[in-house]
Amino acid sequence: MFCVVCLKDSTLVCSGCKATYYCSANCQQLDWRRSHKRGCKIQQQLNQINAEMAAKPSERPPVGKCTGCNVKFSEKREVYCDSECETCGYQACESCAVDHTEGTCYCPNSNFGNSYCEMEPRWYHTNGRGVSYKGDRHPEGYGEYEDETYEPEPRACNNCGKVTKVLKKEYM
């Protein structure tokens, strides 16, 4: 991150809003007097609203239509539910189930019950709302991985708890 005043590498963050970065106390004081005093209070309120929203459980999608494209399932039109996640309720038609972006359920660590930690890393492994999976990975049966791509010692996966060798962070 860069200092909002002088664009140097920053080491400090505003203790109020936790969103504005500074390289020094001097730059922080200058920005406070110039403009940050007003913006800080607004950002604190936004942080509180975001935290409250994140703490609420997500609503389950409506039954009977594709969560990805919103088309109603109908035998007459031959549009059927191809995949349904028991955990989050996401339903996908055949078209969305094969699409990487619309066919991802809302679960943060899996997709339709398949744990991301056991899959080969892909850019589209998200929670269906754009947040990428950042947990451990220990794919098995997906190509040949060299020994140096794994951490040296087995440990418990932070997603499923299985004790195994996991991929190093730089390979995910």
C-alpha positions in Angstrom: 0.0 0.0 0.0 1.1 3.6 -0.6 0.8 6.7 1.5 -2.2 8.8 0.5 -0.2 12.0 0.9 3.2 11.4 -0.7 2.7 7.9 -2.4 5.8 6.4 -0.6 5.5 2.8 0.7 3.3 3.0 3.8 3.8 1.3 7.2 1.0 3.0 9.1 -2.7 2.7 8.9 -5.3 5.0 10.4 -6.4 3.5 13.7 -9.9 4.9 13.2 -11.0 3.8 9.7 -8.4 1.1 9.1 -8.5 2.1 5.4 -6.1 5.0 4.9 -2.4 4.3 4.8 0.6 6.6 5.7 4.3 6.5 5.6 4.8 8.7 8.6 3.1 10.5 11.5 3.8 13.7 9.7 1.8 12.6 6.6 -1.0 11.4 8.8 -1.3 14.7 10.6 -1.2 16.6 7.4 -4.0 14.5 5.9 -6.0 14.7 9.0 -6.1 18.5 8.9 -6.5 18.6 5.1 -9.4 16.2 4.6 -9.3 12.9 6.4 -11.1 14.0 9.6 -14.4 14.0 7.8 -13.8 10.9 5.6 -12.6 8.9 8.6 -15.9 9.1 10.4 -17.8 8.0 7.2 -15.4 5.1 6.6 -15.9 4.0 10.2 -19.6 3.9 9.7 -19.2 2.0 6.5 -16.9 -0.5 8.2 -19.6 -1.0 10.9 -22.3 -1.6 8.3 -20.1 -4.0 6.4 -19.3 -6.0 9.5 -22.9 -6.2 10.4 -23.8 -7.4 6.9 -21.0 -10.0 6.9 -22.2 -11.3 10.3 -25.7 -12.0 9.0 -26.3 -15.4 7.4 -26.9 -15.2 3.7 -30.5 -15.7 2.6 -31.1 -18.9 0.7 -32.0 -18.4 -3.0 -35.6 -18.8 -4.0 -36.6 -22.4 -5.0 -37.7 -23.2 -8.5 -35.4 -21.0 -10.5 -31.7 -20.9 -11.4 -29.7 -18.8 -9.1 -27.1 -18.1 -11.8 -29.3 -16.8 -14.6 -32.7 -16.5 -12.8 -34.6 -18.7 -15.4 -37.5 -20.6 -13.9 -37.3 -24.4 -14.1 -40.0 -25.8 -16.3 -40.6 -29.2 -17.8 -42.6 -27.6 -20.6 -39.6 -25.5 -21.7 -37.2 -28.4 -20.8 -35.2 -26.2 -18.3 -34.2 -28.4 -15.3 -32.2 -27.9 -12.1 -28.8 -29.5 -13.0 -27.1 -28.9 -9.6 -28.3 -27.9 -6.2 -26.1 -27.2 -3.2 -27.6 -28.7 0.0 -25.6 -26.3 2.2 -26.4 -22.9 0.7 -29.4 -23.7 -1.5 -27.8 -22.5 -4.8 -29.6 -24.0 -7.8 -28.1 -24.1 -11.3 -29.5 -25.0 -14.7 -27.4 -27.0 -17.1 -26.1 -23.9 -18.8 -24.9 -22.3 -15.6 -23.6 -25.5 -14.1 -21.0 -25.7 -16.8 -20.2 -22.0 -16.7 -17.3 -21.1 -14.3 -18.8 -17.8 -13.0 -22.5 -18.5 -12.8 -22.1 -22.2 -11.7 -20.4 -21.5 -8.4 -22.5 -21.8 -5.3 -22.3 -19.5 -2.3 -20.3 -21.8 0.0 -16.9 -20.2 0.8 -14.8 -23.4 0.9 -16.5 -25.7 -1.6 -18.6 -25.8 -4.7 -21.8 -28.0 -4.6 -20.2 -30.1 -1.8 -16.8 -30.5 -3.5 -14.1 -29.0 -1.3 -11.8 -26.5 -3.0 -8.9 -27.8 -1.0 -9.0 -31.1 -2.9 -9.2 -29.4 -6.3 -6.5 -28.1 -8.6 -6.3 -24.3 -8.1 -8.5 -22.3 -10.5 -9.2 -18.6 -10.8 -12.9 -19.1 -10.6 -12.9 -20.9 -7.2 -15.0 -18.3 -5.4 -18.0 -18.2 -3.0 -20.3 -17.2 -5.9 -20.1 -13.5 -4.7 -16.6 -12.8 -6.1 -14.5 -13.7 -3.0 -11.7 -16.1 -3.9 -10.9 -19.2 -1.9 -7.7 -18.6 -0.1 -7.4 -21.8 2.0 -5.0 -24.7 1.7 -4.9 -27.0 -1.3 -3.9 -30.7 -1.6 -5.1 -31.8 -5.0 -4.9 -35.5 -5.7 -5.2 -37.0 -9.1 -4.8 -33.6 -10.9 -1.7 -34.0 -13.0 1.8 -34.4 -11.7 3.0 -32.0 -9.1 6.7 -31.8 -8.3 7.8 -32.3 -4.7 9.0 -28.7 -4.4 5.5 -27.4 -5.0 4.4 -28.9 -1.6 5.3 -27.7 1.9 8.1 -29.9 3.3 6.1 -31.5 6.1 2.5 -32.8 6.2 0.1 -30.8 8.4 -3.7 -30.4 8.9 -5.5 -28.7 6.1 -7.1 -25.5 7.3 -10.2 -26.3 5.3 -11.0 -30.0 5.8 -8.5 -31.0 8.6 -6.9 -33.8 6.7 -3.2 -34.3 7.6 -1.3 -34.2 4.3 1.2 -32.2 2.3 -0.3 -29.0 1.1 0.7 -26.8 -1.8 3.0 -23.9 -1.0 1.3 -20.5 -1.2 3.2 -19.4 -4.3 1.7 -22.3 -6.3 -1.9 -21.4 -5.5 
